[in-house]
Amino acid sequence: MPYVSVRELKGHLSRILREVREEREEYLVTYRGRVVARISPVEPQRRQMEEEKVQKIMRDLDRLAAEIGKKWPEEVSAVEAVREGRRDL
């Protein structure tokens, strides 16, 4: 696994990321001679799992927004509700 300094990483980020993406290369990033990070490709299965998690969270938020919208009193704006909540503090 090759090492790359922060300075070199700044100067060659596009090339390094291309190698990570296309050649599945991993890099250890150093700062003042000490390893501080690792750049490695995301496994396709893990990427899909992460995307599915995000999609589920977004669906849940959409459902929550719809539920709140159904129960929200029409005569009260969101701004008024926040102001009222702050007065209670």
C-alpha positions as CSV (number, residue, x, y, z in Angstrom):
1,M,0.0,0.0,0.0
2,P,1.6,3.3,-1.1
3,Y,2.1,6.3,1.2
4,V,1.2,9.8,0.1
5,S,1.8,13.0,2.0
6,V,-0.9,15.6,2.5
7,R,1.0,18.0,0.2
8,E,1.3,15.3,-2.5
9,L,-2.4,14.4,-2.1
10,K,-3.4,18.1,-2.6
11,G,-1.4,18.3,-5.8
12,H,-2.5,14.9,-7.2
13,L,-5.9,14.3,-5.8
14,S,-7.6,13.6,-9.1
15,R,-5.0,11.0,-10.2
16,I,-5.0,9.3,-6.8
17,L,-8.8,9.1,-6.6
18,R,-8.8,7.7,-10.2
19,E,-6.4,5.0,-9.1
20,V,-8.5,4.2,-6.1
21,R,-11.7,4.0,-8.2
22,E,-10.4,2.2,-11.3
23,E,-7.5,0.2,-10.0
24,R,-8.8,-0.5,-6.5
25,E,-5.6,1.0,-5.1
26,E,-5.3,2.0,-1.4
27,Y,-3.2,4.8,0.0
28,L,-2.0,5.7,3.4
29,V,-1.9,9.5,4.0
30,T,0.9,10.9,6.1
31,Y,1.2,14.2,7.8
32,R,4.7,15.1,9.1
33,G,5.8,11.5,8.5
34,R,2.9,9.9,10.5
35,V,0.0,8.0,9.0
36,V,-3.2,10.0,9.6
37,A,-5.7,8.4,7.2
38,R,-6.3,5.7,4.6
39,I,-8.0,6.2,1.2
40,S,-9.5,3.0,0.0
41,P,-12.3,2.1,-2.5
42,V,-15.8,1.5,-1.2
43,E,-16.8,-2.1,-1.8
44,P,-19.8,-2.3,-4.2
45,Q,-21.9,-4.3,-1.8
46,R,-21.3,-1.8,1.0
47,R,-22.0,1.1,-1.3
48,Q,-25.3,-0.4,-2.2
49,M,-26.1,-1.0,1.4
50,E,-25.3,2.7,2.2
51,E,-27.5,3.9,-0.7
52,E,-30.3,1.7,0.5
53,K,-30.0,3.2,4.0
54,V,-30.2,6.7,2.6
55,Q,-33.2,5.9,0.5
56,K,-35.0,4.4,3.5
57,I,-34.2,7.4,5.6
58,M,-35.5,9.7,2.9
59,R,-38.8,7.7,2.6
60,D,-39.2,7.8,6.4
61,L,-38.7,11.6,6.4
62,D,-41.2,11.9,3.5
63,R,-43.8,9.9,5.5
64,L,-43.1,11.9,8.6
65,A,-43.5,15.2,6.7
66,A,-46.8,14.0,5.2
67,E,-48.1,12.9,8.7
68,I,-47.1,16.3,10.2
69,G,-48.8,18.1,7.3
70,K,-52.1,16.2,7.8
71,K,-52.2,17.2,11.5
72,W,-50.8,20.7,11.2
73,P,-53.4,23.4,12.0
74,E,-54.0,25.5,9.0
75,E,-54.2,28.7,11.0
76,V,-50.7,28.3,12.5
77,S,-47.6,29.0,10.4
78,A,-44.4,27.1,11.1
79,V,-42.8,30.5,12.0
80,E,-45.5,31.1,14.6
81,A,-45.1,27.7,16.0
82,V,-41.4,28.2,16.5
83,R,-41.9,31.6,18.1
84,E,-44.5,30.1,20.5
85,G,-42.1,27.3,21.4
86,R,-39.3,29.8,22.1
87,R,-41.6,31.9,24.4
88,D,-42.2,28.8,26.5
89,L,-38.5,28.5,27.2
